[in-house]
Amino acid sequence: MSPHIQCSLRPIALWSAAILLGHASALGGAELGFDSALIETITGLKGARNDAEAVFKVTSPRKDLPVTVDGWKMPPFAGLTSWAAFKAGGAQDVMVMGDLVLFEDEINPAMSAALDHGLVVTALHNHFLFDQPRVYFMHIGGEGTVAGLAGGVKATLDAVAKTRAARPEPARTFGATPLPAESKVTAAPIETLLEAKAQQNAGMLKFVFGREVTMECGCEVGKEMGVNTWAVFAGTDANAVVDGDFAVLERELQPVLKSLRAGGINIVAIHQHMTGETPRMLFLHYWGRGNAAALAGALQKTRAIQAAIK
């Protein structure tokens, strides 16, 4: 082929290649099935797409505070990056799953924001030991519109930013009035509210409500084997703490979380205690401060909501 013909064909080849690349890009966008640019716009985060899995993921490394784990200053790349991944949905337009890196005083503001903006919270736990300051990870999910889910992620991260703007260093307590050295909580009104008899010890009250599951061995286990919801009240009637654990089925988790947060009770962990049980049981640990009767009322309201779920 003459150099003249080769030169004439070169623009055509380049033009054809450009068309093919553009077509491939358009197909790639179509395969996602949703507007990834809108996710970046709403969240304010840069994203990356994985064409093999048709997923678009935005990330937010925690660079605002140094974190050491086992004496090592950990870079965000090693496990301190919040993320949310989007994929075309089944029943609705899109689904999201993610994991948010949180300091202790950010957990409950972030959880309330997530729950209030259409996301679900599926786990809350630690990933490290000997971390300073302590770091927790809140796993989120949801299905809906791109704008709705991206807005939920943005609102949750904004709650984190608001907490840090108000207090640059993570808090070491919830900030409530210190509890007295000796507890003296009046049993009768709490027993009336919770419709149960309390175990009493050194001025504290404990209530335990059992559930039952069947383990893989076919063994039925219940309250005394640890399948229970419990609450302990300490302090005084006017200045009390309640801590405990809710045993919930998967379908009960979100309503219970929403009810406890609406009642001002802090969530401190969400995880499983067993494997292979039927039905599957999750456990959420909580910590509330305030008037003992008000705390008991929040718990009883939550138990009623839970009991109504079929």
C-alpha positions in Angstrom: 0.0 0.0 0.0 1.4 3.4 -0.9 2.2 6.0 1.7 -0.5 8.3 0.2 -3.2 5.7 0.7 -2.0 4.9 4.2 -2.1 8.6 5.1 -5.6 8.9 3.7 -6.8 5.9 5.6 -5.4 7.0 9.0 -8.1 9.7 9.7 -10.8 7.1 8.9 -9.2 4.6 11.3 -8.9 7.1 14.0 -12.5 8.3 13.5 -13.8 4.7 13.6 -11.8 3.9 16.7 -13.3 7.0 18.4 -16.8 5.8 17.5 -16.1 2.4 18.9 -14.7 3.8 22.1 -17.7 6.1 22.5 -20.1 3.2 21.8 -18.3 1.1 24.4 -18.5 3.9 26.9 -22.2 4.4 26.2 -22.8 0.6 26.7 -20.8 0.7 29.9 -23.1 3.5 31.2 -26.2 1.7 30.1 -25.0 -1.4 31.9 -25.0 0.4 35.3 -28.7 1.3 34.8 -28.5 4.5 36.9 -26.9 7.9 36.9 -23.5 7.6 38.6 -22.8 11.3 38.0 -25.8 12.2 40.1 -24.4 10.1 43.0 -21.1 12.1 42.9 -23.0 15.4 42.7 -25.3 14.6 45.7 -22.6 13.0 48.0 -19.8 15.3 47.0 -17.6 12.3 46.7 -15.6 11.0 43.8 -16.6 7.6 42.6 -15.2 4.7 40.6 -17.1 2.1 38.5 -16.5 -1.6 38.3 -17.9 -2.7 34.9 -17.5 -6.4 35.6 -19.9 -6.1 38.6 -21.9 -3.1 37.3 -21.1 -1.3 40.6 -20.4 2.4 41.3 -18.6 3.1 44.6 -17.8 6.4 46.3 -15.3 6.6 49.1 -14.3 9.0 51.9 -11.0 8.3 53.7 -10.8 9.3 57.3 -8.0 11.8 57.2 -9.3 14.3 59.7 -7.8 12.6 62.8 -4.8 10.3 63.2 -5.6 6.8 64.3 -3.1 4.3 65.8 -3.7 0.6 65.9 -1.3 -1.5 68.0 1.0 1.5 68.1 1.0 2.0 64.3 -0.3 5.1 62.7 -2.8 3.6 60.3 -3.2 5.1 56.9 -6.9 5.3 55.6 -5.9 2.8 52.8 -5.4 0.1 55.4 -9.0 0.1 56.6 -10.1 3.6 57.6 -12.1 4.6 54.5 -15.9 5.0 54.5 -17.6 3.8 51.4 -21.0 3.3 49.7 -21.5 1.1 46.7 -24.4 1.4 44.3 -25.9 -1.2 42.0 -29.1 -1.5 39.9 -31.9 -2.7 42.2 -34.5 -5.4 41.9 -37.8 -4.1 43.3 -36.6 -0.5 43.0 -34.2 1.6 40.9 -31.0 1.1 42.8 -29.6 -0.5 45.9 -26.7 0.6 48.1 -24.4 -1.1 50.6 -21.7 0.6 52.6 -19.5 0.8 55.6 -18.8 4.0 57.6 -15.8 4.6 59.7 -16.9 6.3 62.9 -15.5 7.5 66.2 -17.6 6.8 69.3 -19.4 10.1 69.6 -20.3 10.0 65.9 -22.1 6.7 66.0 -25.6 7.6 67.2 -25.9 10.9 65.2 -24.8 9.1 62.1 -27.3 6.2 62.8 -30.2 8.5 63.4 -29.4 10.4 60.1 -29.2 7.1 58.2 -32.5 5.8 59.6 -34.2 9.2 59.1 -33.1 9.3 55.4 -34.2 5.9 54.1 -31.2 3.8 54.8 -31.0 0.7 56.9 -28.3 -0.1 59.5 -27.3 -3.7 59.5 -24.2 -3.9 61.8 -22.2 -1.9 64.2 -18.9 -3.3 65.6 -15.2 -2.8 65.8 -12.6 -4.0 63.3 -9.5 -3.5 65.5 -8.1 -3.9 69.0 -5.8 -1.4 70.7 -7.0 1.4 68.5 -6.6 5.0 69.6 -9.1 6.7 69.4 -11.5 3.9 69.3 -13.0 3.3 65.8 -16.3 1.6 65.0 -17.8 0.5 61.7 -21.5 1.0 60.8 -22.7 -1.0 57.9 -25.6 0.5 55.9 -27.9 -0.6 53.1 -31.0 0.3 51.2 -33.0 0.2 48.0 -34.8 3.1 46.3 -34.0 6.0 44.0 -30.5 7.2 43.2 -31.3 10.6 44.6 -32.9 9.2 47.8 -30.1 6.8 48.6 -27.3 9.2 47.7 -29.1 11.8 49.8 -29.1 9.3 52.7 -25.4 8.7 52.4 -24.8 12.5 52.3 -27.0 13.2 55.3 -25.2 10.5 57.3 -21.7 11.8 56.5 -22.9 15.3 57.2 -24.0 14.2 60.7 -20.4 12.9 61.2 -18.9 16.2 60.0 -21.3 18.2 62.2 -20.1 16.2 65.2 -16.5 16.8 64.5 -17.0 20.5 63.7 -18.6 20.9 67.1 -15.8 19.0 68.9 -12.6 18.4 67.0 -11.5 15.6 69.4 -13.8 12.5 70.0 -15.7 12.7 73.3 -14.8 10.3 76.1 -18.3 10.1 77.6 -21.9 10.6 76.5 -21.8 13.9 78.5 -24.6 13.1 81.0 -24.5 14.0 84.7 -22.2 11.6 86.5 -23.9 8.7 88.3 -23.9 8.4 92.1 -21.5 5.9 93.7 -24.4 3.9 95.0 -27.6 3.0 93.1 -31.1 3.4 94.4 -33.7 2.9 91.7 -37.3 2.4 92.9 -38.6 -0.9 91.6 -42.3 -0.5 91.6 -42.8 2.1 88.8 -40.3 0.4 86.5 -41.9 -3.0 87.1 -45.3 -1.4 86.2 -44.0 0.1 83.0 -42.2 -3.0 81.9 -44.9 -5.4 83.1 -42.4 -7.7 84.7 -40.8 -8.4 88.1 -37.2 -7.1 88.6 -34.2 -8.9 89.9 -32.7 -6.6 92.5 -29.0 -6.2 93.5 -27.4 -3.3 95.4 -30.1 -0.8 94.4 -30.1 -1.9 90.7 -32.9 -3.6 88.8 -32.6 -6.2 86.1 -35.3 -7.4 83.7 -34.9 -10.4 81.3 -37.3 -11.4 78.5 -36.6 -14.7 76.8 -36.9 -15.8 73.2 -36.4 -19.2 71.7 -34.5 -20.6 68.7 -33.5 -24.0 67.5 -29.8 -24.8 67.0 -28.4 -27.0 64.2 -28.3 -29.9 66.6 -32.1 -29.7 67.0 -31.7 -28.3 70.5 -34.2 -25.7 71.6 -32.5 -22.9 73.5 -34.0 -19.8 75.2 -33.7 -17.3 78.0 -31.2 -19.0 80.2 -28.9 -19.9 77.3 -28.6 -16.3 76.3 -31.5 -15.8 73.8 -33.0 -12.9 75.5 -33.7 -9.2 75.7 -32.5 -7.6 79.0 -32.2 -4.3 80.8 -30.4 -3.2 83.9 -31.2 0.1 85.6 -28.7 1.8 87.9 -28.2 5.2 89.5 -31.3 6.9 90.9 -34.8 7.6 89.8 -33.9 11.0 88.5 -30.4 10.2 87.2 -30.3 6.7 85.8 -28.5 4.6 83.3 -30.1 1.6 81.5 -28.0 -0.8 79.6 -28.9 -4.0 77.9 -29.4 -6.0 74.8 -32.4 -6.6 72.4 -32.7 -10.0 70.8 -34.4 -9.3 67.4 -35.3 -11.1 64.2 -33.9 -9.6 61.1 -37.3 -8.0 60.2 -37.5 -6.5 63.6 -34.1 -4.8 63.6 -34.9 -1.5 61.8 -38.1 -0.7 63.7 -36.3 -1.5 67.0 -33.4 0.7 66.1 -35.7 3.6 65.1 -37.7 3.3 68.2 -34.7 3.3 70.6 -33.1 6.2 68.8 -36.3 8.2 68.9 -36.4 7.5 72.6 -32.9 9.0 73.0 -31.3 5.6 73.7 -27.8 5.1 72.2 -26.9 2.0 70.2 -23.5 0.6 70.9 -23.3 -2.7 69.0 -25.3 -4.7 66.4 -24.1 -8.3 65.7 -24.9 -12.0 66.1 -24.3 -14.1 69.1 -24.8 -17.5 67.5 -24.5 -19.3 64.2 -26.9 -21.8 62.6 -29.9 -20.9 64.7 -33.5 -20.9 63.4 -34.9 -18.3 63.2 -31.8 -16.2 62.8 -31.4 -13.9 65.8 -29.5 -10.6 65.9 -28.5 -8.7 69.0 -28.2 -5.0 69.6 -26.7 -3.5 72.7 -27.8 -0.1 74.0 -27.0 2.5 76.6 -29.4 5.1 77.8 -29.1 8.0 80.3 -31.8 10.1 82.0 -34.9 9.6 84.2 -35.4 6.0 85.0 -39.1 6.0 84.3 -38.6 7.7 81.0 -36.0 5.2 80.0 -38.3 2.3 80.9 -41.1 3.9 78.9 -38.8 4.1 75.8 -37.9 0.4 76.2 -41.5 -0.7 76.7 -42.6 1.3 73.6 -39.9 -0.5 71.6 -40.9 -3.9 72.9 -44.5 -3.2 71.9 -43.4 -2.2 68.4 -41.3 -5.3 68.2 -44.2 -7.5 69.4 -46.5 -6.1 66.7 -44.2 -7.2 63.9 -45.4 -10.4 62.2 
